[in-house]
Amino acid sequence: MSRRFLLAIVGLTMLVLAVHDIPLAGYLSAVERDRLITSLERDAFTIAGVASEDLEPAASGDYAGLISLITDYSSREGAHVVLTDAAGVALVSSDADADTGRNFFSRPEIATALSGQVSTGTRRSETLGYNLLYVAVPIFNGNSAAGAVRITFPKSTIDAKVNTRLWGLALVALISMVLAAGVGIVLARTLSQPLRSLEHATDRMAQGNLQSRAPDGEGPPEIRQLARSFNVMGGRLERLVDRQRAFAGDASHQLRTPLTSLRLRLHTALEQMNHQTDLASARENVEAALNESFRMQRLVEGLLLLARADGADLPRVRTDLAAVLATRAEEWEPLATERSIEVVFNAPKPIWVLAVEGSIEQIIDNYVDNALDYAPAGSQLELHAQVVGQTGQLRVVDHGLGLSPAERGRAFDRFWRVTDQERDGTGLGLAIVQQLADACGGTVELRETPNGGVDAVANFELAPLTEPQRFVFPAPKI
């Protein structure tokens, strides 16, 4: 991936450079060529200005100064310079031996200059055998042309000067490509390494390693967010699978004993009925099997409820804790009265909390069910709802035998039951309470009461006010 990304970056850079630099190179070439021609025109007019005095009618005819000027210029610039009179005859030349005395009027640029106009361009020199770049300007003496100055360069020399300038642009393009390659390498590593780590983590999870996680502190923000989302998904998937495994394990473990007992009792009852030996014992075995089936039903219902309570991210709704407690107190009061237990309810005002719908009812039912099993006849069962700090607190207090600190610490474990007391329970009630409270974002605990018994507590987050409270000034009395 990193190699493909690097090639894409370099290729894109080359495309941008080509689209940008090729027209720019043509433009710069034309500008540089025009600049050189303008510079030659300036030099030619400078020489023509000096020569105009030497070509006056009253001049001495000594061209030593012009010869020195032209020779120095030619040696310095590498140009060929010819200075002619009005008839086109060469008076001074940088190549005096070959040109002095020759008539250059047949040359188009000389003829144009002698007519009073500037001539520039390129042409093929048959004498020299290569293309020339020329500049020819008139030498004015009054209003007429007294002669002409021509400066010529081999066109290859001018092209070399133009190309020298273009090499700077090529160097900039090369530097841009190197920088693009460097940036591509950095970006490829920055992007590909976190993506490769995420890919490996995904492969490990696909192979069954649900604990696989991707590093979420590398790469750009989008990749870090993707890694965090993957890790959250992995955590949820791991918890879901763990819950399913726990449910299957708990169900198989807890159902094995009642199923075995149920099978043995039914088999014994069948043998007794087939042999007509002891129909009363057979009836007892059938009744015991029926009771065992009821126990299995409660156990399965508890496991299913616990599995549903294990599901995280359930929506929370605003719930009046006091109203729910009052409703459940009315439902449980007849059973409590039947057992000679007085229900004391204390919830003076509405207490709005955030909880999963229906969870508070189940927590109260489990707390009250346990309390009624342990509370002695003639005692009180206290149900309280109150605000404590930033939480709404539910309390179910009984005055039974109570639990030791060690037992209170284990009471919310699955399938845990008090060993020294006979109870027809599944050991799932308080485990369900714990899971429901976790789903609500709350906490639960069992406290010791001063006079014996258990103070079962559940705390819930207070719900925000639906509308801001405003202080209203009372109307003035008239």
C-alpha positions in Angstrom: 0.0 0.0 0.0 2.8 2.4 0.9 4.6 1.8 -2.4 1.4 2.4 -4.4 0.7 5.5 -2.4 4.2 6.8 -2.9 3.9 6.2 -6.7 0.6 8.0 -6.7 2.0 11.0 -5.0 5.0 11.2 -7.3 2.9 10.7 -10.4 0.5 13.4 -9.3 3.4 15.7 -8.6 4.8 15.0 -12.1 1.5 15.7 -13.7 1.1 19.0 -11.9 4.6 20.0 -12.8 4.1 19.0 -16.4 0.8 21.0 -16.6 2.4 24.0 -14.9 6.0 24.0 -16.0 5.8 23.1 -19.7 3.8 26.2 -20.6 5.9 28.2 -18.1 9.1 26.9 -19.8 7.9 28.1 -23.2 6.9 31.4 -21.8 10.3 31.9 -20.0 12.2 30.8 -23.1 10.4 33.5 -25.1 10.9 36.1 -22.4 14.6 35.3 -22.1 15.1 35.4 -25.9 13.4 38.8 -26.0 15.5 40.0 -23.2 18.7 39.0 -25.0 17.6 40.6 -28.2 16.7 43.8 -26.4 20.1 43.8 -24.7 21.8 43.4 -28.1 19.7 46.3 -29.5 20.8 48.4 -26.6 24.5 47.5 -27.2 24.1 48.1 -31.0 22.6 51.6 -30.4 25.4 52.3 -27.9 28.0 51.5 -30.5 26.0 53.5 -33.1 26.0 56.5 -30.9 29.8 56.4 -30.5 30.3 55.8 -34.3 28.0 58.7 -35.4 30.7 61.3 -34.6 33.3 59.3 -36.6 31.1 59.2 -39.6 30.4 62.9 -39.9 31.7 64.5 -43.1 34.3 66.6 -41.2 35.6 63.6 -39.3 39.3 62.7 -39.6 38.5 59.1 -40.8 40.5 57.6 -37.9 38.5 54.6 -36.6 41.0 53.5 -33.9 38.5 54.3 -31.1 35.7 52.3 -32.8 38.0 49.4 -33.5 39.0 49.3 -29.8 35.4 49.5 -28.7 34.2 46.8 -31.0 37.1 44.5 -30.4 36.6 44.7 -26.6 32.8 44.1 -26.9 33.3 41.2 -29.3 35.9 39.5 -27.0 33.7 40.1 -23.9 30.4 39.0 -25.3 31.5 36.6 -28.0 29.6 38.4 -30.7 30.5 39.4 -34.3 30.2 43.1 -34.9 30.3 44.9 -38.3 30.0 48.7 -38.8 29.3 49.9 -42.3 29.0 53.3 -44.1 25.9 54.5 -45.9 26.7 52.3 -48.9 27.0 49.2 -46.9 30.8 48.9 -47.0 32.4 47.6 -43.8 34.5 50.2 -42.1 35.2 48.4 -38.8 34.7 44.7 -37.9 35.5 42.5 -35.1 37.1 40.3 -37.7 39.0 43.0 -39.6 40.9 40.7 -41.8 37.8 39.1 -43.3 35.3 41.9 -43.4 36.9 45.3 -43.7 36.1 46.7 -47.2 33.4 44.2 -48.0 30.1 45.4 -49.1 27.2 44.1 -46.9 24.4 45.9 -48.6 23.1 42.6 -50.0 22.4 41.5 -46.5 18.8 42.1 -45.8 19.4 43.3 -42.2 22.0 45.8 -43.3 19.8 47.1 -46.1 16.9 47.5 -43.6 19.1 49.3 -41.1 20.5 51.7 -43.8 16.9 52.6 -44.6 16.5 53.9 -41.0 14.8 50.9 -39.4 15.9 48.4 -36.7 16.2 44.8 -38.0 16.2 41.7 -35.7 15.8 38.0 -36.4 17.5 34.8 -37.4 18.7 33.6 -40.8 20.9 30.9 -42.3 24.4 32.1 -43.1 25.6 30.2 -46.2 29.0 31.6 -45.7 29.4 30.4 -42.1 27.2 27.3 -42.5 25.0 27.9 -39.4 22.0 29.9 -38.3 22.6 33.5 -37.0 20.7 35.7 -34.6 21.2 39.3 -35.7 20.5 42.8 -34.6 21.1 45.7 -37.1 20.5 49.4 -36.2 21.1 52.5 -38.2 23.8 55.1 -37.4 22.1 58.5 -37.8 23.9 61.6 -38.8 21.3 64.3 -38.8 18.1 62.9 -40.3 19.7 60.3 -42.6 21.4 57.0 -42.0 25.2 57.4 -42.3 25.8 53.8 -41.7 24.7 50.6 -39.8 25.9 48.5 -36.9 25.2 44.7 -37.0 25.7 42.4 -34.1 25.4 38.7 -34.8 25.5 35.5 -32.6 25.4 31.9 -33.6 21.8 30.9 -32.8 23.2 28.0 -30.8 24.9 30.4 -28.4 21.7 32.2 -27.7 19.8 28.9 -27.3 22.5 27.8 -24.8 22.0 31.0 -22.8 18.2 30.5 -22.8 18.6 26.9 -21.8 20.9 27.9 -19.0 18.0 29.9 -17.5 15.6 27.1 -18.1 17.9 24.7 -16.1 16.9 26.7 -13.0 13.3 25.8 -13.7 14.2 22.2 -14.2 16.1 22.2 -10.9 13.1 23.6 -9.2 10.9 20.8 -10.8 13.5 18.2 -9.6 13.5 19.6 -6.1 9.7 19.5 -6.1 9.7 15.9 -7.2 12.2 15.0 -4.4 10.1 16.9 -1.9 7.0 15.2 -3.2 8.7 11.8 -2.8 9.7 12.7 0.7 6.2 13.9 1.6 4.8 10.8 0.0 7.1 8.6 2.1 6.1 10.4 5.3 2.4 10.3 4.4 2.6 6.7 3.3 4.1 5.7 6.7 1.7 7.9 8.6 -1.3 6.5 6.8 -0.3 2.9 6.0 1.2 1.9 9.4 -2.0 2.6 11.4 -4.1 1.0 8.7 -1.8 -2.0 8.6 -2.1 -2.3 12.4 -5.9 -2.0 12.1 -5.8 -4.7 9.3 -3.8 -7.0 11.5 -6.2 -6.5 14.4 -9.1 -7.2 12.1 -7.5 -10.4 10.9 -6.8 -11.5 14.4 -10.4 -10.9 15.4 -11.6 -12.7 12.3 -9.6 -15.7 13.4 -11.4 -15.8 16.7 -9.2 -13.6 18.9 -11.9 -11.3 20.4 -9.4 -9.5 22.6 -7.6 -8.1 19.5 -7.4 -4.3 19.6 -5.9 -1.7 17.3 -3.7 1.1 18.5 -5.8 4.3 18.5 -3.1 6.8 19.1 -1.4 6.7 15.6 -2.2 8.4 12.3 -4.5 11.2 11.4 -7.7 11.9 13.4 -9.9 10.0 11.0 -7.8 6.8 11.3 -7.6 7.2 15.1 -11.4 7.5 15.3 -11.7 4.5 13.1 -9.4 2.5 15.4 -11.4 3.7 18.5 -14.6 2.6 16.8 -13.1 -0.8 16.0 -12.0 -1.2 19.6 -15.4 -0.3 20.9 -17.0 -2.8 18.5 -14.4 -5.4 19.6 -15.1 -4.8 23.3 -18.9 -5.0 22.7 -18.5 -8.2 20.7 -16.3 -9.7 23.3 -18.7 -8.9 26.1 -21.6 -10.2 24.0 -19.8 -13.5 23.3 -18.7 -13.8 27.0 -22.3 -13.2 28.1 -23.5 -15.9 25.7 -20.9 -18.3 26.9 -21.6 -17.5 30.5 -25.3 -18.0 29.9 -24.7 -21.3 28.2 -22.4 -22.4 31.0 -24.7 -21.3 33.8 -27.7 -22.9 32.1 -26.0 -26.2 31.5 -24.5 -26.3 35.0 -27.6 -25.2 36.9 -30.0 -27.3 34.9 -28.0 -30.5 35.1 -28.9 -31.2 38.8 -32.7 -30.6 38.5 -32.9 -32.5 35.2 -31.1 -35.5 36.8 -33.4 -35.3 39.8 -36.5 -35.0 37.6 -35.5 -37.9 35.5 -34.8 -40.2 38.5 -38.1 -39.3 40.2 -40.1 -39.8 37.1 -38.3 -43.1 36.4 -39.0 -44.3 40.0 -42.6 -43.2 39.8 -43.0 -45.1 36.5 -41.5 -48.2 38.0 -43.9 -48.0 41.0 -46.9 -47.4 38.9 -46.0 -50.3 36.5 -45.6 -52.8 39.4 -48.6 -51.3 41.4 -46.4 -51.6 44.5 -46.6 -48.2 46.2 -49.0 -45.8 44.5 -48.7 -43.3 47.3 -44.9 -43.1 46.9 -45.4 -42.8 43.2 -47.7 -39.9 43.7 -45.1 -38.3 46.0 -42.4 -38.7 43.4 -44.6 -37.2 40.7 -45.4 -34.2 42.9 -41.7 -33.8 43.6 -40.9 -34.0 39.9 -43.6 -31.3 39.3 -42.0 -29.1 41.9 -38.6 -29.7 40.4 -40.0 -28.6 37.0 -41.4 -25.4 38.6 -37.9 -24.8 40.0 -36.4 -25.4 36.6 -38.9 -22.9 35.1 -37.9 -20.2 37.6 -34.3 -20.9 37.0 -34.7 -20.6 33.2 -36.7 -17.4 33.6 -34.0 -16.0 35.8 -31.3 -16.9 33.4 -33.2 -15.3 30.5 -33.8 -12.1 32.6 -30.2 -12.0 33.6 -29.1 -12.4 29.9 -31.4 -9.5 28.9 -30.1 -7.4 31.9 -26.5 -8.1 30.6 -27.3 -6.2 27.4 -25.5 -2.9 27.7 -26.5 0.5 26.2 -30.2 0.2 26.9 -32.0 3.5 26.8 -32.7 5.3 30.1 -35.9 7.2 30.7 -37.0 9.6 33.4 -38.7 7.6 36.1 -40.3 8.7 39.4 -38.6 6.5 42.0 -41.1 7.4 44.7 -44.1 6.6 42.5 -42.7 3.2 41.5 -41.9 2.3 45.1 -45.4 3.2 46.2 -46.9 1.0 43.5 -44.8 -2.0 44.3 -45.5 -1.5 48.1 -49.2 -1.8 47.4 -48.6 -5.1 45.4 -46.5 -6.7 48.1 -48.5 -5.6 51.1 -51.1 -8.4 51.0 -48.3 -11.1 51.0 -46.5 -9.3 53.8 -49.7 -9.0 55.8 -50.3 -12.8 55.3 -46.9 -13.4 56.9 -47.6 -10.9 59.8 -45.1 -8.4 58.5 -45.9 -4.7 58.5 -44.9 -2.7 55.4 -43.7 0.8 56.2 -43.5 3.2 53.2 -41.5 6.4 53.2 -41.2 8.5 50.0 -42.4 12.1 50.7 -42.1 13.6 47.2 -41.4 12.7 43.6 -37.8 11.7 42.9 -37.0 11.7 39.2 -34.1 9.5 38.2 -32.7 8.0 35.0 -33.3 4.2 34.7 -33.9 1.5 32.1 -37.7 1.1 31.7 -39.0 -1.5 34.1 -35.7 -2.1 35.9 -36.6 -0.3 39.1 -39.7 -2.5 39.5 -37.6 -5.7 39.1 -35.0 -4.4 41.6 -37.7 -3.7 44.2 -39.4 -7.0 43.6 -36.1 -8.9 44.1 -35.2 -6.9 47.2 -38.6 -7.4 48.7 -38.8 -11.1 47.8 -35.5 -11.7 49.7 -36.6 -9.6 52.6 -39.9 -11.3 53.1 -38.1 -14.7 53.1 -35.8 -13.6 56.0 -38.0 -11.2 58.0 -39.6 -12.8 61.1 -43.3 -12.5 61.8 -44.2 -9.3 63.7 -41.4 -7.3 62.2 -41.4 -4.4 59.8 -40.4 -4.2 56.2 -39.2 -0.6 55.5 -39.3 0.9 52.0 -37.6 4.2 51.5 -37.0 6.6 48.6 -34.9 9.7 49.1 -32.4 12.1 47.5 -28.8 11.6 48.7 -26.3 14.0 47.1 -26.7 13.8 43.3 -28.5 10.4 43.4 -31.9 9.1 44.0 -31.7 6.3 46.6 -33.9 3.2 47.1 -33.7 1.3 50.3 -35.5 -2.0 51.4 -34.8 -2.7 55.1 -35.7 -5.9 56.9 -35.1 -7.0 60.5 -34.3 -10.6 60.0 -31.1 -12.6 60.8 -28.9 -10.5 58.6 -25.8 -11.5 56.7 -22.1 -11.5 57.7 -19.7 -9.1 55.9 -18.4 -12.0 53.8 -21.9 -13.0 52.9 -22.9 -9.5 51.9 -19.8 -9.3 49.7 -20.8 -12.4 47.8 -24.6 -11.9 47.8 -24.6 -10.4 44.2 -22.7 -13.4 42.7 -24.6 -15.6 40.4 -26.2 -18.7 42.0 -24.9 -17.8 45.4 -27.2 -18.7 48.3 -27.0 -18.7 52.1 -25.8 -22.2 53.0 -27.1 -22.4 56.6 -30.7 -21.5 55.7 -33.3 -23.5 53.7 -34.6 -21.5 50.7 -36.3 -22.6 47.6 -34.4 -20.1 45.4 -32.2 -20.0 42.3 -29.5 -17.7 43.6 -30.1 -15.3 40.6 -32.2 -12.6 42.2 -29.4 -10.3 43.5 -27.3 -11.0 40.4 -30.2 -9.7 38.3 -30.4 -6.7 40.6 -26.7 -6.0 40.0 -27.0 -6.3 36.2 -30.1 -4.1 36.1 -28.4 -1.4 38.2 -25.3 -1.5 36.0 -27.5 -1.1 32.9 -29.1 2.0 34.6 -25.7 3.4 35.5 -26.4 3.0 39.2 -24.9 1.1 42.1 -26.2 -1.4 44.6 -25.0 -2.6 48.0 -26.2 -4.5 51.1 -25.7 -2.8 54.5 -26.0 -4.0 58.0 -28.9 -2.6 60.1 -28.3 -1.6 63.8 -30.9 -4.2 65.1 -30.1 -7.0 62.7 -31.3 -7.6 59.2 -30.2 -6.2 55.9 -30.5 -2.7 54.4 -30.6 -3.3 50.6 -29.7 -0.1 48.7 -29.8 1.0 45.1 -28.6 4.4 43.8 -29.7 6.0 40.6 -28.6 9.1 38.7 -31.0 12.1 39.2 -32.7 13.1 36.0 -32.2 16.7 34.7 -35.1 19.1 35.0 -37.2 19.2 31.9 -37.5 23.0 32.3 -35.3 25.4 34.1 -36.7 26.6 37.4 -37.5 30.3 37.6 -38.0 32.4 40.7 -41.3 34.2 40.5 -41.7 37.3 42.6 -45.0 37.3 44.5 -47.5 39.9 43.4 -47.6 42.9 45.7 -50.5 43.1 48.1 -52.8 46.0 47.6 
